[in-house]
Amino acid sequence: MIFDNKTPYFLRQREPYVRKTNPQKPFTVDKLIIYLVRTGYRYFRPLSLTWSIAFVYKKGDNVLCILIRKNGIDLRLYANYIEGVSIIEGRHIAMHGGELYRNHFYGSNTLITAKIANIASRFTRGDIPDTVKEKKGCSYRLKPNFAEIKSQSSDCFKDKYKKMIASKEARDISDYIRNDCGGYLGAGE
């Protein structure tokens, strides 16, 4: 309530004190990386160019690889691990087998970094949550708006390809007849 200077002092009330808080900043990929290192995950450079960074944690017979890429974060789970992760020169990692679960930043209704941090912390305690197998978001190629356009362009390409093959065959036949040096007219002539 705001009063002007004409209002008597005893009727004026103080404005309540509102504590200003800083808005929470999102849980970024950089914060996730720091969290994973503090939790005990080992950092590696993947040999595959798909991912830029890999973090690996082994708990009992299970291995979880957290793979960070440009458009999302993937999880590779090795349940009852026998082999499939090769560490080369102590810095690089090559992965074969296991189950790969993709999480795209685009189109996800949850914060992927927070989901991965939750999965990572539960995995260090020996728990494999069901959320590991949930795939979130979609890549730019999987937008549902473009599914119809993609099928139309595929059909158009097939039609053009058939016409091209038919015209090439017709051209080949006419070239063969033209270049046959005297040509065969049929009926033994």
C-alpha angles and dihedrals in degrees: 000000000000122000129189124229092270093068113097115254096242090057094052114098128201119249109247115257111250115197112223113225128193113245113250113260117228121262098257130197090255090056089048091053091051090047093050093050091049090048092057105262115145119235121229139165110238118228089219114086091218092081129043099196135022130195120193131194127177120201116176109309094341130087126193121197117193108201119194119203136168098269102029150336123273130201123213113193124195108193113194090007118216103154140323104110115087121188111206120199090341093281109062129061133202120194129200128177125353125111116293119208117187124211115188123198091216116082096005118139092202132057103262095202092055091048091052092047090052092049091047094052093047091048091055088058090054097258121126104202122209088237088077089075095047112104114210132196127000136254120251089257093060098058108139091218091068099046092092093045090050093052092046092050090048091052091046091051092050091050093049091047092052091049091048092051091047093049091046091052091048090049091048091051093048091046090050092051092046095048097043094103101234096002129226111261096187134242091075096298 
